[in-house]
Amino acid sequence: MPFRLNRLILRDHCRIAPLCAVFAGVFLGLFAFSAFVATPALAREDTLQEIEERKAWDEKRKKLREERRKKKGVTKKKSGPPAEKIKIAFLTQEIKIPPALSNLDPVLTDEGVYGARIAIVDNNTTGKFLNQDYILDEVTVPLDGDLTEAFKKLVAGGHRHVVVNLPATDVLALADLAEASEVMIYNISAPDDALRNEQCRANVLHTIPSRAMLADALAQFLVKKKWKEWFLVIGPREGDRLFAAAVKRAADKFGADIEEERVWDFTADIRRTASAEVPVFTQDVDYDVLIVADEPGEFGEYLIWRTWDPRLVAGTQGLVPTAWHRAHERWGAAQMQNRFRREAGRWMTSVDYAAWIAVRSVGEAVTRAKSTDFTKVKEFMLGPEFSLAAYKGIKVTYRPWNGQLRERILLAAPRSLVSVSPQKEFLHPVSEVDTLGYDKPESKCGNPG
Amino acid sequence: MKPSVRMKRVLRRRGRLAVFGAVFGAVFAAAFGASWGLSAAGAWADTAYITNEKDNSISVIDMDKLEVVKTVNVGQRPRGIIMNADGTEIFVCTSDDNRITVLDAKTLEIKYHLPSGPDPELFILHPDGRTLYIANEDDNIVTVTDVIDKEIIDEIPVGVEPEGMGMNPSGKMLVNTSETTNMAHFIDTDTHEIVDNVLVDTRPRVSIFDKEGKRVWITSEVGGTLRILDGESHELIKKIKFDIPSVNDEAIQPVGVRLTSDGKYGFVALGPANRIAVIDAQTLEVIKYILVGQRVWQLALTSDEKLLVSTNGVSNDVTVIDVEKLKAIKSIKMGRFPWGIVIQP
């Protein structure tokens, strides 16, 4: 039918042939032109197929490179002193796999390790010019295994830098061992604020943001938008309560109001029932934004679109403050995203990113301090000269008063980067990034760093 | 789209007139195209070509009129852009296509592609006019391509995320900077071996030799510095830390560099500080900051060196600066994320 219609119209217009031909000529010209100009922009991120193609291409190029060098008669230089060895350990323990809460995201059991591996490769690419050799030892303690023993074994084996993907209690237990006194522990996953305050240790650095940093990053953005009336919904877990506490602190700090606070205490899977439960649960509150504290992701996703009033959701779901996100592509991050996906076959997480930073920090400090001596490396890392580029547009450094990494925090929706905190309206006498988390004057960390 | 029998008959019946019409249409279209082409080539004026990173296109500016005369599609994520030795061809790093796209400078049509290895970002042509050195940002490699045989002749392993590419006037020494390794690699262009590695400040972006090859200027984006090294010994001559009142240190991110051939000025683009630093190339002191568009990235000078042009990624424009007065005189709207720039005499 549409084809017939077109033909009729065309025939009608074609009564006056010359005009028709001009018409057709211009039309065809424009068509060709638009086809050329309006090429749709393709997605930046590689598809799985492209990742595989690239890997194969890399292999082929490597072979060609070797052949070319053989032809040239270049033999590897073996003269000179042996490379200095710098050992870094990656320590984690198996976890009980929690029930799958989403059909979309796999439960990850390998967080962190790929970040560490990529950083080791980066360290060694630099290291080959400086005669340094970085070695990563990966240790996963079984569910019923002895974490302390594993740690002691690493230290006995000469490890001074131990990257740990462990909960706060384990981080603390390891840091307090006598064997840990001459070791630096890099916490890549525990966001607990207590670890940065009352329970801080001189031998622990935190490359993952604290809950306070995340909450402050979100609060700055919402206050800047003048969405200052919050409805706080808190999940049943310990982490949820701690995140909620950080949100309350942030509200106080930046002048927002918690209009209402409700505890979500249902542990049932609500995938099928959210539309019935959530409206009732969110009734009779006057607010701008619902802030959800649900670290494991048990229900937060199901608040969105189901609230009684048409309101936005932020916090652990909805608009999330995070160190890393798949939507992040600024400041060279696109390269890191692709590199990570080629290596791991999945997207990079904040824990992977924190592991990358930890291992890169060791490499950077060794290179700049021009020493592998533990004390010198540690001093340099916490000193004012330390500067690491980590795809955030500004250098990342460590706060000497509590060992926390200073970094920008991304505010991300599922498919777009909404903003990056600190927001420039919040001033700081030293570094804007120190408006996030516990600043020096409010730190309850007794150790001078 | 096959014309029906009846349509064919109609066309045949009005054949002669139709032929006339078609010819008229074609002439009209050709004339239109030619006038475009002519204004793009320009009889006397310099022409600036700017890559729009997120529009997959290049914008063409007539430097006499200071107007965009044409926008052409080139391929995915165009970044680095240079001309060949005799100015007849434009080379563009189309990063996401993993190759170099070569355009005819007159017609702005794509002539051919050159192999580059993955993710080419910046590159430099040897004075022999034939050997092209390409930084592969995503692969820790500098690829060497023969532009006549159109094939890769060598790959030089360098630091992580190579970017800046500079060459001394004799073409004997190539300097490449790697963003994550934080080094300047000096490469002998005869042997393709690295002869020296110099640690510089965090995330080095651009490296450039001066006209005599006596000095190398290297910017570090995250370190916020410019290092000037001796072209022979590679010793540090001076490290400049930029200090702009009312601009946060973290916003000062030096990237693009251009030097006037009279040895008077060096210009450094300062990224999100939205300014260009003017440096006295003799005393190596900053003498002025010129306010331009947002996230100023790369720079280019016209052939008479009277005008300097900066690409401003976030404000999607270029700023034209009067070099004598050291003043911004005009902004010109570009596509999305203008990145690289080259000016043809």
Interface residues (C-beta under 8 A of the other chain):
Chain A: R7 L10 R11 C14 A17 P18 L19 C20 A21 V22 A24 G25 V26 G29 F36 V37 T39 A41 L42 R44 R54 W57 D58 R61 L64 R65 R68 V74 D122 T125 T126 F129 L130 G332 Q335 N338 R339 E364 T367 R368 S387 L388 A389 G393 I394 K395 S431 E432 V433
Chain B: S4 R6 M7 V10 L11 R13 R14 G15 L17 A18 V19 F20 G21 A22 F24 G25 A26 F28 A29 K54 D55 N56 N73 Q76 R77 D96 G117 P118 D119 E137 D138 D139 N140 D154 E155 P157 G159 V160 E161 S178 E179 T180 T181 N182 M183 H185 E193 I194 N197 L199 D201 T202 R203 E221 V222 G223 N248 E250 Q253 P272
